[in-house]
């Protein structure tokens, strides 16, 4: 299976948030790890990390069923600002360039914040599935189920465009419902 061409993701910014590339990971076929972009979420013009987000570049069944194309975590003191949802939106053009449409995001059924993030970006809950006992998340982390959300990237990108002067993506409507 050929490795994807990991590219310069360009500026990933909106009015308040920026994503800074930490690593373009080529993956490890022998371990079953997908190529991925790993980013830090930062408040614009600040060096403090507000969280992290990864975009896995793979159509492997394990990614689409269990791991998801996107994984994120927001530092506790920065939660409640929708940084995970904003970061997911910022990654959509890069996901589209890699042919990831639809985009799959998974989370644990009891992770209400991640489930809300998926809803905020327009992803649809497709199913809750059991993890197979040989899956690393099952064996090493004790996880038993994943909610699978599907996001139509082309539809989500409609109406989004970068600001001509700053290059920032208009990803959020102020006053959107919580």
C-alpha positions in Angstrom: 0.0 0.0 0.0 1.6 3.3 -1.0 2.3 6.0 1.6 0.3 9.2 1.2 2.2 12.4 0.2 2.3 14.3 3.5 2.2 18.0 2.5 2.6 21.4 4.0 -0.8 21.9 5.6 -0.6 25.7 5.2 -2.0 28.2 7.6 -4.7 26.7 9.8 -6.2 29.6 11.6 -9.5 31.2 12.5 -10.3 34.4 14.3 -9.1 33.0 17.6 -7.3 29.7 17.2 -4.3 28.4 15.2 -3.0 24.9 14.6 0.8 24.4 14.6 2.2 21.4 13.0 4.3 19.4 15.4 4.9 16.3 13.3 4.0 14.8 9.9 4.2 11.1 10.8 4.7 8.7 7.9 3.1 5.8 9.8 4.3 2.3 10.5 2.8 -0.4 8.3 4.2 -3.2 10.6 2.5 -1.8 13.7 -0.7 -0.8 11.8 -0.2 2.9 12.6 -1.6 5.3 10.0 0.3 8.3 8.6 -0.9 11.4 10.5 -0.5 15.1 11.0 0.0 16.0 14.6 -0.9 19.6 15.7 -0.9 21.8 18.8 -4.0 24.0 19.2 -2.9 27.5 20.2 -4.7 30.7 21.0 -3.8 33.0 18.1 -0.5 34.9 18.7 0.2 32.9 21.9 2.7 30.1 22.5 0.7 28.3 25.1 -0.7 24.9 24.0 -4.5 24.8 24.5 -4.7 21.2 23.2 -3.8 18.8 20.4 -5.4 17.4 17.3 -4.3 14.6 14.9 -5.5 13.9 11.4 -4.9 10.3 10.3 -4.5 9.8 6.6 -5.9 6.3 6.0 -8.9 4.4 4.7 -7.9 1.4 6.8 -10.8 -0.4 8.4 -9.3 0.0 11.8 -9.1 3.8 11.4 -12.6 4.2 10.0 -14.2 1.9 12.5 -12.3 2.4 15.8 -9.6 5.1 15.8 -11.2 7.7 13.6 -9.6 10.1 11.2 -9.4 12.8 13.8 -8.4 12.6 17.4 -8.3 15.6 19.8 -7.8 16.6 23.4 -8.2 20.1 24.9 -6.3 21.0 28.1 -8.7 21.3 31.0 -8.2 25.0 31.5 -9.1 25.7 27.9 -12.3 23.6 27.7 -15.6 25.2 27.0 -14.4 27.4 24.1 -15.2 24.9 21.3 -11.5 24.6 20.4 -11.9 20.9 19.4 -14.8 21.7 17.0 -13.0 24.8 15.6 -9.8 22.7 15.1 -11.8 19.9 13.3 -13.2 22.5 10.9 -9.7 23.9 10.3 -8.5 20.5 9.2 -11.3 19.9 6.6 -9.4 21.4 3.6 -6.4 19.2 4.4 -8.6 16.1 4.8 -10.2 16.9 1.5 -6.8 17.2 -0.2 -6.0 13.7 1.0 -9.4 12.3 -0.2 -10.8 11.7 3.2 -14.5 12.2 2.4 -16.4 11.1 4.4 -14.4 11.8 7.6 -14.9 9.4 10.5 -14.6 10.5 14.1 -14.9 8.1 17.0 -15.3 8.6 20.7 -16.3 6.7 23.8 -20.1 6.6 24.4 -19.6 8.3 27.8 -17.5 11.2 26.4 -20.2 13.8 26.2 -17.8 16.6 25.3 -16.4 14.7 22.3 -19.9 13.7 21.2 -21.0 17.4 21.4 -17.9 18.4 19.3 -19.0 16.0 16.6 -22.5 17.4 16.6 -21.3 21.0 16.5 -19.3 20.3 13.3 -22.3 18.6 11.7 -21.2 15.0 12.0 -23.9 12.4 12.2 -23.9 9.5 14.7 -24.0 6.4 12.6 -23.7 3.7 15.2 -22.1 2.6 18.5 -20.0 -0.5 17.9 -18.2 -3.0 20.2 -14.4 -3.0 20.0 -13.0 -6.4 19.2 -11.0 -8.0 22.0 -7.8 -7.9 20.0 -8.0 -4.1 19.4 -5.3 -2.1 21.4 -7.9 0.2 22.8 -9.7 -2.8 24.2 -6.6 -4.6 25.5 -4.5 -1.7 26.7 -7.1 1.0 27.7 -10.0 -1.2 28.7 -12.4 0.6 26.2 -15.3 -1.5 25.0 -17.3 0.6 22.6 -16.9 3.5 20.2 -19.5 5.9 18.8 -18.9 6.4 15.0 -19.7 9.8 13.6 -19.6 10.5 9.8 -18.9 14.0 8.4 -19.4 14.8 4.8 -16.4 16.9 4.1 -17.6 18.5 0.9 -20.9 19.6 2.5 -19.1 20.9 5.6 -16.7 23.0 3.4 -19.5 24.7 1.4 -19.7 28.3 2.5 -16.3 28.3 4.2 -13.6 30.4 2.7 -10.4 32.0 3.8 -10.3 35.7 4.5 -8.5 37.4 1.6 -6.2 39.5 3.8 -5.3 37.1 6.7 -5.9 33.7 5.2 -7.9 32.8 8.4 -10.8 30.5 7.8 -14.2 31.7 8.9 -15.1 28.6 10.9 -17.4 29.8 13.6 -20.5 31.9 14.0 -20.3 33.9 17.2 -23.4 33.2 19.3 -23.8 29.7 17.9 -25.8 27.5 20.3 -23.7 25.7 22.9 
